[in-house]
Amino acid sequence: MTTTTHPSGLRDAVQLWAVAKTYGSGEQAVAALDRVTLAFPRGSFTAIMGPSGSGKSTLLQCAAGLDRPGDGQVLIGETELSRLTEKQLTLLRRERIGFVFQAFNLMTALTAAQNVALPLRLAGRRIEPGRVEAALDAVGLRDRAGHRPGELSGGQQQRVAIARALVADPEVIFADEPTGALDTNTSREVLGLLRRVVDAHRQTVIMVTHDPVAAAYADRVVYLADGRIADEYLADRRDHGERAQVIAARMAHLEAAPPAPAAAPVRVKGAW
Ligand SMILES: Nc1ncnc2c1ncn2[C@@H]1O[C@H](COP(=O)(O)OP(=O)(O)OP(=O)(O)O)[C@@H](O)[C@H]1O
């Protein structure tokens, strides 16, 4: 399979083709992902939503090369992940993907600057002077470079995690409930930062969230239900100011709907 080109001329940062993942077997089998086909154009910000158990985490894990699908293909840029050995997959995650998790996952014994430098050190890359400082600057924390996580607020810790995700200039950032542990105001700061990373640096962000307010920062919301794409919302200027309500209403509709019958793979309208 060749890499697709988005109609706008953007190439896709990540593609999933008929990706399936089943846990268990026989009567106990659960189709966590049921032949999901989806593309994430470069420079786009996508939120993944859906009821509990709909397959969001499984999608993120498979798309980020943290888990292997049972069937289908995942591409990061032009690299098809199923062709990679475990070692190559580890290198790809380290060098080409940034991660932001709900629990920040910073090393408590290291300073903010040392945490940010970690992906470069692990990859054995030379750390150009000013690079770590620039990443901390981008998240507004240059003056906290010498502080350890315990000396920073939750929002500041998550901003350090975003700087760490950015420092190696990855092709895509995966964020799993990045504001799940933060209060409303701090959440807004972190989401605004992710939005800026997309707008100013043309980063690609894929974020799993339960929160319609968080999803409203994205360009697109993909809704999963029972391991399939059930709906898609494209940010619309006309919704400005009430985008979160529109996103929440669609989510409520989805949660009220009975499970869909088995269907052919869904191709998301407008995804390529
Ligand atoms: N390791 C596992 N073993 C067995 N079943 C699993 C495993 N991981 C996930 N599942 C099942 O696969 C389905 C999808 O799970 P997944 O965690 O991807 O959903 P989710 O949408 O992220 O849910 P939540 O919002 O509750 O985190 C669920 O039915 C879940 O019980």
Ligand as a Chemical Component Dictionary entry (heavy atoms), coordinates in Angstrom:
data_LIG
# 
_chem_comp.id                   LIG 
_chem_comp.type                 NON-POLYMER 
_chem_comp.pdbx_formal_charge   0 
_chem_comp.three_letter_code    LIG 
# 
loop_
_chem_comp_atom.comp_id 
_chem_comp_atom.atom_id 
_chem_comp_atom.alt_atom_id 
_chem_comp_atom.type_symbol 
_chem_comp_atom.charge 
_chem_comp_atom.model_Cartn_x 
_chem_comp_atom.model_Cartn_y 
_chem_comp_atom.model_Cartn_z 
_chem_comp_atom.pdbx_ordinal 
LIG N1  N1  N 0 -6.211  -6.333 27.962 1  
LIG C1  C1  C 0 -7.494  -6.551 27.716 2  
LIG N2  N2  N 0 -8.045  -7.789 27.871 3  
LIG C2  C2  C 0 -9.347  -8.007 27.606 4  
LIG N3  N3  N 0 -10.203 -7.070 27.174 5  
LIG C3  C3  C 0 -9.722  -5.818 26.996 6  
LIG C4  C4  C 0 -8.354  -5.498 27.256 7  
LIG N4  N4  N 0 -8.168  -4.188 26.994 8  
LIG C5  C5  C 0 -9.372  -3.705 26.591 9  
LIG N5  N5  N 0 -10.298 -4.687 26.587 10 
LIG C6  C6  C 0 -11.714 -4.561 26.191 11 
LIG O1  O1  O 0 -11.745 -3.961 24.906 12 
LIG C7  C7  C 0 -12.801 -2.986 24.826 13 
LIG C8  C8  C 0 -12.207 -1.624 24.468 14 
LIG O2  O2  O 0 -11.413 -1.182 25.558 15 
LIG P1  P1  P 0 -10.676 0.228  25.570 16 
LIG O3  O3  O 0 -9.883  0.305  26.823 17 
LIG O4  O4  O 0 -9.976  0.442  24.288 18 
LIG O5  O5  O 0 -11.942 1.232  25.640 19 
LIG P2  P2  P 0 -11.973 2.775  26.006 20 
LIG O6  O6  O 0 -12.946 3.397  25.032 21 
LIG O7  O7  O 0 -10.614 3.340  26.033 22 
LIG O8  O8  O 0 -12.608 2.742  27.451 23 
LIG P3  P3  P 0 -12.480 3.796  28.679 24 
LIG O9  O9  O 0 -13.104 5.074  28.210 25 
LIG O10 O10 O 0 -13.315 3.144  29.750 26 
LIG O11 O11 O 0 -11.043 3.928  29.034 27 
LIG C9  C9  C 0 -13.520 -3.026 26.163 28 
LIG O12 O12 O 0 -14.634 -3.865 26.047 29 
LIG C10 C10 C 0 -12.484 -3.621 27.107 30 
LIG O13 O13 O 0 -13.099 -4.311 28.160 31 
# 
loop_
_chem_comp_bond.comp_id 
_chem_comp_bond.atom_id_1 
_chem_comp_bond.atom_id_2 
_chem_comp_bond.value_order 
_chem_comp_bond.pdbx_ordinal 
LIG N1  C1  SING 1  
LIG C1  N2  SING 2  
LIG C1  C4  DOUB 3  
LIG N2  C2  DOUB 4  
LIG C2  N3  SING 5  
LIG N3  C3  DOUB 6  
LIG C3  C4  SING 7  
LIG C3  N5  SING 8  
LIG C4  N4  SING 9  
LIG N4  C5  DOUB 10 
LIG C5  N5  SING 11 
LIG N5  C6  SING 12 
LIG C6  O1  SING 13 
LIG C6  C10 SING 14 
LIG O1  C7  SING 15 
LIG C7  C8  SING 16 
LIG C7  C9  SING 17 
LIG C8  O2  SING 18 
LIG O2  P1  SING 19 
LIG P1  O3  DOUB 20 
LIG P1  O4  SING 21 
LIG P1  O5  SING 22 
LIG O5  P2  SING 23 
LIG P2  O6  DOUB 24 
LIG P2  O7  SING 25 
LIG P2  O8  SING 26 
LIG O8  P3  SING 27 
LIG P3  O9  DOUB 28 
LIG P3  O10 SING 29 
LIG P3  O11 SING 30 
LIG C9  O12 SING 31 
LIG C9  C10 SING 32 
LIG C10 O13 SING 33 
# 
